Amino acid sequence: MRLGGSEIAAVTGARALAEGSSAPPRRAVIDSAAVGPENLFFGLRGERRDGGEFAAAALEAGAWGVVVRPEHAESAAESARGVGYPSQGRVSHRAAGAWVFAADDPLAALQALALANRRALGAQVLGVTGSVGKTSVKDIARTLLPGHVHANAQNFNTEIGLPLTILEAPDDTERLVLEMAMRGHGQIAELAAIAEPDAAIITNVGPVHVEQMGSVAAIAAEKAAVIDSLPADGSVIAPVDAGELEPHLERASRLLRFGPGGDVEAVESRVSGGVTEALVRTPAGEARFAFPFAEDYNLVNALAAIAAGVALGADPAEMAVRAADIGFSRFRGERVDLPGRIVLVNDCYNANPVSMRAALDHLATLGAERTVAVLGRMGELGPGSAGFHREVGAHARGAGIDVVVGVGAEARDYDPDELLADPGEAAEWLDAHLEPGDVVLVKGSRSVGMETIAEDLVAARSTEGAA
């Protein structure tokens, strides 16, 4: 971090009840069990406990300081001053000399500190949101953008994870790539206010979180809130076919479209040996890319990332050199080769109608002797959930998928060939019924626990291979 104790108090509005090191902390943490020296602990209120209750433990672990609600701050300050714990009658030498801040809302303090750090860092910021593909786009952009780039780890894309990501950015960070997730009204605006992006990608808009938002149009309006956070010369990166998002794009002062016929498009592409080679045309010139993936939807994701790079001044040729190093977060299209020429595509990070169709289309292109789709429920689809599931099941049939396996009661709406009760039963069924040459896709919302199917199947097949 760039800010010391007095500056932290000033930007967060917290009261410093005890003062410690003159050097700034190195990072912010919210888990007292993960606290180490030079860490600033934020005691956030959870569903069951207030994190401020663990301030003493954080100080004992050598924390640089703690930010907690006033009701927890005074006892923490006594420890930091070397007074000791009144209830235990002893003095903590490790706790002495730490900063203790009293904040009415530690989460708001965390967010305010992140905003101040973002400004002090002086890096370009790319915001990434959308219904589908935002994590993959974030992963691609993190690799393609030149210079020192810092991005969210895994799913650190919420009102807590995003500020933590900003606060852990190294001092030499030149570009921040910040994924922004949405779970309800006002959240994209909240995250954008912390990130203050210079450019923003909206990957697409679809029926994801429609249960909370009410309609795809409402989802589009929520995602489009990031446009209003951009500076006057900021860029919006959006698909050629923007759907319900289209009316909101009129607010963009600079708009770059990606996809066929857009500002950034692949004018040539071919897939060979799991690599997509593409000639990409951009307003800044053309470049040939060799991407380490075969999926059509990831080529679209890459075009979005390239468009963002162009918006931020990156040279397409320089981005092309970096393309070979692209890697994706876990559970996103992971390919696992199993004994017996069986391929497992583990794409179970999450699922919605848009990503389901894209994954099924990709499965159909893999040239397998037999394709097997293992599908769990899609969550947060509201009253139309059954209809969305039926449409995906019909899409699987239309794409030519040979076997559809449903997991869980709601998966019956896929009209599957086999309906299994839970992930454990699905793993057992697959182990017994997969044949040489099969390619099997595992996909569904994380709430179903679909990731355990892949884990159990890999474990079972590895044991059989060793035997």
C-alpha angles and dihedrals in degrees: 000000000000099000131082129212100279091045091049090054090049098050096041098041089232124143117240106225094173131020129217140159120011089218118085121253118261099226145349123247134184099192112081090202090061096049119124137163115307091021124129110215120211113200102213123187114246133187093274109015140028110237089219087076087072096053092107091052090050091051091047087055089058100260117179086226147322135238110205141150116281093255090063099034102076096058089045090051091052089055091048091051090053094249092126135224109307092206093052100034095226139107122238111218092187092054094050116103099026129129117251120194126188112211127174089216114022091187091057088047090052091051094046091051091049091053091050090048091049089055094045091049092059094206126146110256126213116192118204123195138146141120097271136019100017095126092049091047089050091051092049094045091049088059101039099047113091125233128031106334128187124190142170116288114232108314100348088132103113137091086279103033097048096056090044088054092053092047094053094051111123119245092251094056110136098176132027118202108197123186113207120204127197129213101158148346118326098009099114090050089049093051094043090053088058096043099040092200123209090207133012134205119208101190097193142304125247144145096299117133088003088141090068099031100042100222144020088250089058090049090052091052091050094050091046090060087087088068091066092055094060124102120249091269095040122129131228117206113202138159123267089240100048098165113186089004093066100090091053094054089073086078092062114105090200121022128188118187123206128201136048110347093008134119089267115037142149105246091182131020140162135172123223130160094352092307125113113211114196140171104220122200119205137166086258095053141279129295137175115237130193107200121195094230138073103207120113091215091057090054087057089048089051092052089055091051092047090050089053090050090053090049089054094048101260120151112242091219091055091049090050091058089057097048096093090065096060113131131173134226116260122287093021109119094318110177116215122184111215129192115278096042091287118149122203119200105199106199100148103125089109142324141218134155094272097048092041092057092046092050092048091049090052092048089054091055097055096089095231124168085234131005121213123190117196106194130187127189124294109230135217096024097131126211092340093059096112091050093050090051091050091051092052091049090051090048090054090054092046091050090055100249107169102209128022117195119191122206119203133007096287090054089072087085089069085068089230128194087232127023114199127188102230145348093274092056090045093054090051092048092050093048090053099042109033115111133203111281095026122139112203127194119203114196138152143111115304089237087074093056094236092158089072090064091063093042093051094044093049090049093049095046093045090054091049091048091051091049 
